[in-house]
Amino acid sequence: MKKRKTFGQIIITAMFIWSALLCHFEASSLREEGDISNAALYWFFGFTAVLGAFRFKIAELIYLLIEFKNKNKNKK
């Protein structure tokens, strides 16, 4: 079942990507200043923003794994 994306979902996905880029650039500047701990936090926040951008693909993967698990469970 393929769900059609709405305009709001596309905007939110774009904002997640924009947030990830901003976090990366801020982390890079903090690293150049020598503040490694805050840079690592910003990179973590950027990573979670990227995960948010791929939230629908991650959900599809989880549903696929559950379906695969259920098919193998029924074969036994």
Stockholm file with secondary structure:
# STOCKHOLM 1.0

chainA/1-76         MKKRKTFGQIIITAMFIWSALLCHFEASSLREEGDISNAALYWFFGFTAVLGAFRFKIAELIYLLIEFKNKNKNKK
#=GR chainA/1-76 SS CCCCCCHHHHHHHHHHHHHHHHHHHHHHHHHHHTCHHHHHHHHHHHHHHHHHHTHHHHHHHHHHHHHHHHHHHHHC
#=GC SS_cons        CCCCCCHHHHHHHHHHHHHHHHHHHHHHHHHHHTCHHHHHHHHHHHHHHHHHHTHHHHHHHHHHHHHHHHHHHHHC
//
